Amino acid sequence: MSGRPILFEPFKIKSVERMNFSTEAERKAWIQEAGYNVFSLKAAQVTIDLLTDSGTGAMSDAQWAEMIRADESYAGSRNYLELEETVQAMTGLPFVIPVHQGRAAEHLLFSELVAPGHIIPSNSHFDTTLANIEDRGGEGINLLTELGRDPFAEAPFKGNMDVDALKNLLEQRAKDVPFVMLTITNNSGGGQPVSLSNINAVANLCRQYKKLFVLDACRFAENAFFIKKREPGYENRTPKEIARECFDQCDIMTFSGKKDALANIGGLLCLRSESLVDNLKNRLIVTEGFPTYGGLAGYSLAAMNQGLKEVLDERYLEYRLRTAEWMVEKLANADIPVIRPAGGHALYIEASKFFPHIEQRHLPGITLAAELYVQGGIRACELGTVAFGKTLPDGSQSSPPLDLVRLALPRRTYTEAHMGFVVNCVIDIFKKRESLKGYTFEKEFPVMRHFRSTFRPLK
Ligand SMILES: Cc1ncc(COP(=O)(O)O)c(C=O)c1O
């Protein structure tokens, strides 16, 4: 198409939501009241909300129409049967259990499969996945490749699992490993994709060692499009065919419908074999609800079903992945330390490199998140020293290897103009970075401390 803009949103806007605007003086007062923690801001105080891509996307007219038509029967709802059919056709997995969101699928599955002393390998476990494994007395292990651990190395599949490390682990500890997981795309590692050859290699090892292979498929459609774009041999295959080839390798899928089902709530646990299904459904009845609604309204099942029919559209996926890529290009050109190459659903800025003069104990990620809010009313999420570090007995901070701030991209919600504004804001802050001083903890919460802790700016 000639005259093609940088991002081409493949939708027309039929219903709009007014944005919240504020003055810098108002934002300074609000962030101070929030203890400089953006999680404590009211949504109405935020102009562009990039806190998460989970459940925050815009639904299509077809999704809303299906929601109005939904069948709210307790048992045997038409919407469950339609969703079951869509998921079976898409994944080839015959047993489809609805749950209220992704972590409920994890909790349900691990209640059956994880026991104290177990080790669960993954490329990278998402935080709720790890928390659910640990809740059962198990241990989660991340086996990302060395390339995947380098934030700035340009490589196509930085979400891949280190297959040799998995083989070694299975060789030594096979009896402690109930199953192997693979997260596509790898949220904890920057939304980086996993190649089909890596999925196949992991699946082969699982077969060889007779282990179940579980896909955390939250962003399966984004991963499929990365494969089409980057893996030789897949350029002429459709995202739908590629996604099916990925699913064909797994025994079980956990899924959050808040991502690639384009829905605001919902999740799935799907299985190839019947052996666990009775026990899982019995537990589901105790914790989530009857197996044909699993803690969801009929209209939420309908939204997921329609979303799954829309998400593999190539024009949508092209626009989706291009958005992050375009933003990363602009930031990298301005020398901003952003994780490369772009992932699917978010951009990640390395805050300790953005502010080399701010020591990690003075929380560069909080500094950037607070300043993005003050400058532009933009809400991003610190995933660095505060989220993953600890205060040590001598009062110093342990820091994770990367001090990241994540700008997550809600699906079909913002336009190129909005994203251009975000990019400019980051660049403006970068230009005046030396004038910013950092923060310390005011009140520190011991677990998941990024959610509720408060901070004080250094003078
Ligand atoms: C990779 C991954 N797995 C699991 C989950 C959990 O899903 P939910 O938030 O629906 O519980 C998420 C959510 O962000 C995720 O990104």
The ligand as an SDF file (V2000), in Angstrom:
LIG
                    3D

 16 16  0  0  0  0  0  0  0  0999 V2000
    2.9720  -15.5630   30.8820 C   0  0  0  0  0  0  0  0  0  0  0  0
    1.8330  -15.4140   31.8440 C   0  0  0  0  0  0  0  0  0  0  0  0
    1.3480  -16.4940   32.4830 N   0  0  0  0  0  0  0  0  0  0  0  0
    0.3250  -16.4120   33.3420 C   0  0  0  0  0  0  0  0  0  0  0  0
   -0.2830  -15.2050   33.6220 C   0  0  0  0  0  0  0  0  0  0  0  0
   -1.4130  -15.1560   34.6090 C   0  0  0  0  0  0  0  0  0  0  0  0
   -2.6210  -14.8020   33.9930 O   0  0  0  0  0  0  0  0  0  0  0  0
   -3.7650  -14.0180   34.7710 P   0  0  0  0  0  0  0  0  0  0  0  0
   -3.2820  -12.6270   34.9970 O   0  0  0  0  0  0  0  0  0  0  0  0
   -4.9450  -14.0960   33.8540 O   0  0  0  0  0  0  0  0  0  0  0  0
   -4.0040  -14.7320   36.0520 O   0  0  0  0  0  0  0  0  0  0  0  0
    0.1870  -14.0490   32.9820 C   0  0  0  0  0  0  0  0  0  0  0  0
   -0.4260  -12.7310   33.2750 C   0  0  0  0  0  0  0  0  0  0  0  0
    0.0980  -11.6790   33.0090 O   0  0  0  0  0  0  0  0  0  0  0  0
    1.2780  -14.1540   32.0720 C   0  0  0  0  0  0  0  0  0  0  0  0
    1.7540  -13.0840   31.4100 O   0  0  0  0  0  0  0  0  0  0  0  0
  1  2  1  0
  2  3  1  0
  2 15  2  0
  3  4  2  0
  4  5  1  0
  5  6  1  0
  5 12  2  0
  6  7  1  0
  7  8  1  0
  8  9  2  0
  8 10  1  0
  8 11  1  0
 12 13  1  0
 12 15  1  0
 13 14  2  0
 15 16  1  0
M  END
$$$$
